[in-house]
């Protein structure tokens, strides 16, 4: 009889400690997407401010922030992962250090990148309160999480113990409305929320989208020229332009990006 794994603090620690000892850590989201993420959120970062990567993993996003000139601190609850921070991070002049007690310091920006889906249900209220208390008045919270993920289809089955578990320890799935509602309950005002394609195919879809727009513009000009000729030669009446329906090339927009601000009473 297949049973579903009940995640506990001990199992979460054990899981991520094990990941850090294998090549699975090479699949870290920030390892592959930190540069593009910073490009997307650059307008909401603070060049002269303080940033906290909440759930920093092995430091890939922190490194990228430091290299872009942003002062950043890291909070990573799994010791085996934070212990892997290399010297190019810990010795960097803009590294603000490891935050061991979230809420004891204030930051202009807190980033929760691929984190909210991992938090144990009983810990969620406390975690969000700590994040809230870590922000300065009017501070910015930046979150990414899978969009409408089917948790069961993203799971694996252990053949030894017949236990079903999410292969990346995800505990909940969000839609755009449910993510915004969660943070609204904790006093955050949504500034921006969108679906994002972080897949390696995104560059090709961006190129195809640009090409599609160019083709539509050429078609529009061609149609206008043809109508103008007919107008001059036959009817001598103005013909209304046809509005071309836009074509959308979605790509793999499987992530939600949420940006909110915290207003204190």
FENLIN-V973427 format. One record per pair of residues at least 12 apart in sequence whose C-alpha atoms are under 8 Angstrom apart, sorted by the first residue. I is the first residue (numbers start at 0). J is the second residue. Records with the same first field share a line. If there is no record, write none. Layout:
I->J / J
This chain:
0->161
1->161 / 162 / 163
2->161 / 162 / 163
3->162 / 163 / 164
4->162 / 163 / 164
6->119
7->119
8->119
11->168
12->77
15->77 / 79 / 80
16->77 / 78 / 79 / 80
19->79 / 80
28->113
29->59 / 60 / 112
30->59 / 60
32->197
33->59 / 60 / 63
34->63
35->197
37->64
43->139
44->108
45->69 / 107 / 108
46->68 / 69 / 70
47->69 / 70
48->69 / 70 / 106 / 107 / 108
49->69 / 70 / 71 / 72 / 106 / 107 / 108
50->69 / 70 / 71 / 72 / 106 / 107 / 108 / 109 / 110
51->71 / 72 / 73 / 74 / 106 / 108 / 109 / 110
52->71 / 72 / 73 / 74 / 109 / 110 / 111 / 112
53->73 / 74 / 75 / 109 / 110 / 111 / 112 / 114
54->73 / 74 / 75 / 76 / 111 / 112 / 114
55->73 / 74 / 75 / 81
56->75 / 77 / 80 / 81
57->80 / 81 / 82 / 83 / 84
58->73 / 81 / 84 / 88
61->73 / 88
62->87 / 88
65->88 / 91 / 93 / 94
68->93
69->93
70->93 / 94 / 95
71->93 / 94 / 95 / 96
72->94 / 95 / 96 / 97 / 98
73->95 / 96 / 97 / 98
74->97 / 98 / 99 / 101
75->97 / 98
101->129 / 130 / 133
102->129 / 130 / 131 / 132 / 133
103->133
104->133
105->132 / 133 / 134 / 135
106->133 / 134 / 135 / 138
107->134 / 135 / 138 / 139
108->134 / 138 / 139 / 140 / 141
109->130 / 133 / 134 / 138 / 139 / 140 / 141
110->140 / 141 / 142
111->140 / 141 / 142 / 143
112->141 / 142 / 143 / 144
113->142 / 143 / 144 / 145
114->143 / 144
115->142 / 144
116->144 / 169 / 170 / 171 / 172
117->168 / 169 / 170 / 171
118->170
119->170
127->185
128->185
131->185 / 261
134->261
135->261
136->261 / 262 / 263
137->260 / 261 / 262 / 263
138->260 / 261 / 262
139->258 / 259 / 260 / 261
140->257 / 258 / 259 / 260 / 261
141->256 / 257 / 258 / 259
142->255 / 256 / 257 / 258
143->254 / 255 / 256 / 257
144->173 / 254 / 255 / 256
145->172 / 173 / 253 / 254 / 255
146->172 / 173 / 174 / 175 / 194 / 252 / 253 / 254 / 255
147->172 / 173 / 174 / 253
148->172 / 173
149->172
150->165 / 169 / 170 / 171 / 172
151->165
153->165 / 166
154->166
174->255
175->192 / 193 / 255
178->257
179->257
186->261 / 262
187->259 / 260 / 261 / 262
188->259 / 260 / 261 / 262
189->257 / 258 / 259 / 260
190->257 / 258 / 259 / 260
191->256 / 257 / 258 / 259
192->255 / 256 / 257 / 258
193->255 / 256 / 257
194->252 / 253 / 254 / 255 / 256
195->251 / 252 / 253 / 254 / 255 / 256
196->250 / 251 / 252 / 253 / 254
197->251 / 252 / 253 / 254
198->251
200->250 / 251
201->250 / 251
204->248 / 249 / 250
207->248
208->247 / 248
211->246
215->243
219->243
223->240
226->238
